Amino acid sequence: QAYFYGRAVPQIDLLLPLNSLIRKYRSQYDLGDISPGLWNASKVGSRTFGVPMNFNTQIVFYRKDIFDELGLKPPTTFAEYVSTLETLKKAGKTKYPSAIAFKDTSLSAEFHNNLMAFGGKWFDGSNKPIFNSAAGLKAAQALQTWVQYMPPSVLSYSNDDVMVALQQGDIAISKIWLTRATNMEDASVSKVVGKIEFAPAFSATTKGPVASTVSGDYFVIPAGNKGARADLAFRAIMEAAERPNQLKAAQLGMVSRVSVAGNTDLIKKNRAWPAAIENSKRAGDLQPKVSYFGIANTIVSKKLAQAISEKGDLQKALDEAASDVEKELKAQGVIK
C-alpha cells in the first residue's frame, strides 16, 4: 500500500505507473465508479500510481436544529459561509458561530484548500514559490475573515479541539474530517446527538472545486513487475476493489466506490457519507508531492498565523514567506 496525503512521495520511480492497466480494465471493473478526485490523489504529474480503496475528506458539520430555526441552509460558497456566520453571530445560539483546525501546519493546509479553490498554485514549473499570487491573497483573506467568527484561541485549535467544540454545542458549523462524524453520536461525550447534519465543503465559486481534498489508502505495484506479472498483480488488486469486497469493507469505514458508499442501508448508519461522496467529485488537488513542500508548509503556517492574529498585512506576510521559502530552496539546491 502507499499513502498519498500531499506529502513527498519518496522514490516514486520504485512504483509502477498504472495508466495503461487502468485504461485496459476500466470497463471490465467499472473503474469509473471511483471518483476522479481519488484517482487524482495518486497522480504524480500525468502518471497514476495507486488504486484507491478508501478515503477521508473535510466536510461541513452543522447544527440542523439551529439552522432550521434560523431558516439557514448549509453554505455552498465562501460568500454564503460568511453570510451564515454573520447570521449565527447575531442569533447567539452558540458561544461562537464556527471553528476550524488552524493549529500549526493545519493553517497551511486550510490555506492550501483555499488556494486550490481560487485556482492558485504553490510553485511554478521551475520550483519557484508563487503562492503569494492574487489567488494566494484571496485564500489568506478568506481565512482572516473566518477567524473573526471563531474562538479567540482558534489558531491553536487542533481537530480534536474542533470536534469537542461541536460535541459540547459551543459552535454551530465547522469544516472537519469525515472520520469525526461518528463522534457526534456518542452520547457519553456528545451533547448534540441527533442534531448534527452534514454537507459537502463550500467552494470559492459555484462551479469551482470545494475547499477540501480527498486522500486515503491505495494499492500500488512495485516497478519491477512488468508484462504478465504486472497484469496479474493489477487484477488481484481489482478483486479487493470489487463491489462485494468493498461492501464488506464499508462496514468499517468509507470506501472508494461511489455505488457502495452510496448504498441506502449504509447511509442510514453513516449519514455523513453522501457529503463525502460529493467532495470526492469536486475536491481540490492535494498539497504538492515534492520533497521540499515541508519547507513551504512550515514557513507559510508561521507567517500567516502571525499576520492573522495581529490583523497584519497578508500580502506582506505571503511575500515574506515566498522569499524565505525561495532562499531555503536555493540553499538546498532545489532551485538556482
N, C-alpha and C positions, 0 to 999 in steps of 0.2 A: 504494500500500500504506500501511497505518497500523500503528503499534505500540501495543499495549495492555499495558504492563508495570506497571500500577498507578501510573504517574506521571500528571502532569497531561496532559489531552488538550486541547491548545491550539485555540482557535477551533473548537470542536466543531460549531457551527452551520454551518460550511462543508461539513459532511458530510451526506449524505442518510440518514435513518433507513430501515432495510431491513425493518422489521417486516412490512409488507404484502406485499412481494415474497417474503419467506421463507415466509409463510403460503401465498401463491399457488403457489409452486413446490416446496413441501415434499415433496409426494408424488412429483411428476414426477422430481425429482432426489434423492430419498431423503435429505433433509437430516437425518432422524433418525439417520442413520448417523454423524453428527458429535456427539460427546458434549456434553451440556448445559453442562458446565463451560467448554468452549471458546467456546460462544455467549455465556455469561455474561461472559466476559472482555472482550467487545467491547461490553458494555452500559454506557450511562450513564443511570442511572435506569431507566426502562422501555423505552428506545429502544436498539435493536441497530444498530450502525453498520458491522460488519465480518463478512466471511465467512472463517472460519478455514482456513488452508492447511497449517500445521504447528504444532508446539508443543514446549515444553520444560517440564520439571517436576522437582521434587526427589523422588527415590525412595530406598528403602533399599538400600544396598550392604552385603553381609555375607559373611564368610568361611565358605563352606559346609563346608569341611573341619573347621574348629574347631567350628562349630555341630553338625555330625553327631557329632563325637567327644564333645561335652558333652550331647548329646540336646536341643539347643535348636531352636526354630523362630523364624522372623523375627517380631518383635513386631508386634501389630496395634493396641495401645493404649499410651498413655503409661505405664500401670502395668506392662504387660508389658515395655516398653522398659527401665524402671528395674530390673525383676527380672532381665532379661537382662544388663544392665550389671553388676549385683552378682555374678552367676554368672561372668561373664567376668573380673571383677576378682579373684575368689578363685582362678580357674583359672590366671591369669597366663600365658596363651598368647601374648599380645602385650604390648608396652610399656604400652599403655593400652587400655581397652575400646573407646573411641569418640572421635570428634571431629566437630564440625560447624563450618562457617564462621561466625564471630562477629565478624569484623573490621569496625570502623566501622559503617556502616548495615546490614551483614549481620545484626548483632544485632537491630536493629529489625525486619528482615524476618522473623527467626525468632520474635520476639515477636508480630508480626502473624499468622504462621501459627498460633501457639498461641491468640491472641486469637480468631481465627475458629473454631478448633476448640472453644473454650469458649462460643461464641455471643456474643462481645462485639463492640463497635463502637469506632471511633476518635472519632467526633463524633456529636452529636445533630442533630436537624433544624434547629437554629439555628446550626450550625457550632461549637458549644462542645465542647471536648475532654472525652470521657468514658471514655478508655482506662484510667483509674485506678479502674475499677469492680471488682467482685468477680471478674469474668471476667478482667480485666487482671491482677489479683494472682495468680490461678491460673496464668495464662500465664507470668508472670515467675518464679513459684515453680518451675515445671517447668524453666525454663532454669537456675535456680540449682542445682537438684538434678542435672541432667545434667552440668553443668560439673565436679562432683566426681569424675566418672569419665573426665575428659579431661585432655590435657596441661596443665601449669601455665600455658602461654602461649596457650591456645586462644582467648582473647578477641582475639588478634591474628592468628588463622588466617584466611586467605583460602580460597576454593575450591581454588586451586592447592595450598595447604599441605595441605588435607584429602585431595586426590587423591594427592599424594605419600605421605602417611602410609598410605593404603590400598595404594598400589603397593609400598611398602617393607615392608609387613607389620607396621607399628607399631600399627595399630588393627584391630579385628575387625568393626566395624559403623559406618556413618555414614548420614546423610540428605544426599544431594548430587545435583546436577543430572544428569539423564539423559544429557546430551551428554558426560559424563565416562566413560561406560561403556566405550567403545572403548579408552580409555587403559589400562584394566586388562589388556587382552590384548596390549599392546605389549611384546614380550619384551626390547626394547632398554632399557626403563626400568622394567618391572614385574617384581617377584619373585613375583607372585601369579597369573600366567597360568593360567586354568582353575579358579581357586579361589574367585573371586568370583561370588556369585549375587545375585539382585535380587528385591525385593518392594515392594508399594505402601507409601507413607508410613503411619505409625501415626496414630491419632486419639485424642482425649481420651476419647471414649466409643465403645462398639462400633458404634453406628449414626450417629455424627456425622461431619462432614467430616474428611478427613485433614488433617494439619498440613502442607499444601503447596498451592501454587497452580499453575495452568496458564496459560501465555501464549505467544504466538508471533506469526507474521506473518499479516496479514489484508488482503484486498482490500476497498476502500471505493469509494464513488461520490460525487463532488462534489455538493453540494446543488443546483447549477444544473441538474442533469439532472432532468427531470420527464416524467411520462407515458411515451410510447413510447420515448424516449431512455433513461430510467432502466430500463425493462423490458429493452431491448436490452443495456445495459451489464451488468445482472444476469445475463442468460443467457450473456453472454460469460464472466463470472466462473465461472458454473456449468460451462463447458467445462473450465476449469482444475481445477475441483473434482471432475470426473467420475472414476470409478474407474480407467479406463485411464491417464489422465494422472497421477493420484496414485500409481498403481503404478510409473510411471516415476520420479516424484519420490522415491519411497520408497527408491530405490537410493542416495540422497544423505542422507536423514535422516528423522526421524519426521514422519508426515503426519497430517492431522486425521481422516480416515475410519477408523472402527474396523475395518471389514471389510478394509481394505487393510493397516493397521498390524498386524492380527491374522493376516495371511497366513502360513501354516505355513512356507513357504520363506524368507520374510523374517525370521521369528522365529529360525530356525536361525542366521542371521547376526547377529541383533540380539536377544540373549536378554533384554535389559532392557525390551523394548517391552511385553510383557504387563503388567508392573508400572505402566508409564506409562499404559497404557490404563485400568487400574483407577483410577489417580489422577485421570484426566480425568473420570471419572464421579462422584467424591466430593470434588473439590477445593474448598478454601475460596475465598471471594471475594478478588479482587486488592486491593492497597492502594488507598485512596480515590483516585479520579480527579479530584482537585481541585488547583488551582494552588498551594495553600498546604500541601500534605501534606509537602513537603520540610522545612518548619519542624519539624513534629512528628517526622518521621523522624530528623533530626539530633539534636534535643534528647533524645528517648527513648533513642536509642543511647548517648549520653554518660552520661545519668543511670543507666541500667541497668548499663552496663559498670562504672561506679564502685561501685554497690551490690553487684553480684555479686562483683567482685574483692575487695571489702572485707568481704564477708558482712554487708552492712548491711541496713537496714530497707527492704524492697522497696516496701511501701505508701507510705512516706515519699518514696522516690525517684520513684514514679509520680505522687504528689500534686504534688511539686515540678515534675515535667516537665509535668503538665497545667496548672499555674499559669503556668509560663514560656511554654508554647505559647499559652495564652489571652491573656496580656499582649501577645505579639507579634502575634497576630491582631487584637487591638484596635488596636494601634499602626498596623497596615496597613489598618485599616478593614474587615476581613473580618467582624468581629462588633462589637457595641456594648457 
